[in-house]
Amino acid sequence: METNQQQPIKRGEFLRSLGLSSAALMAFYCMGTLTSCSKGSDDPEPEPTPGNLDVTLDLTQPDFKALQTPGGYAYHEDILIARVKNGNYVALSKVCTHQSSTVFYRPATDDIYCATHGSEYTTAGVVKVPAESGQKNLTQYKTSVSGNNLRITG
């Protein structure tokens, strides 16, 4: 019967092996990162930001059916679109400026609400009941209608 007795590893050998493993892991990680940043990569489109947003929505599409009557609202990417009480369309950032929860339109009070901590905004995106002091307004985008198309720019 044979027994395998393991010899204790010396501190220097252990540290060298650990250093080599860490270096190999770091090299693998960095190579993966550099590869994903190569010239030929297909990077996703950047999220729209105020100033470069220009999107047209077909209001006859099922995703936007709620916008055909006042009180309805829908989302497109990071934008909340609502048809407010007076029949106009508003487009705002759908992300609450308190803790990034999704806001929604409340037709009964004709405002924008965040159910997470109770933030309330006007339909122009202005904070009227903040969840915290100094809370910022929602980003507001311009809207225009032509036939069944709603154009949102910002």
Disulfide bonds with the S-S distance in Angstrom:
none
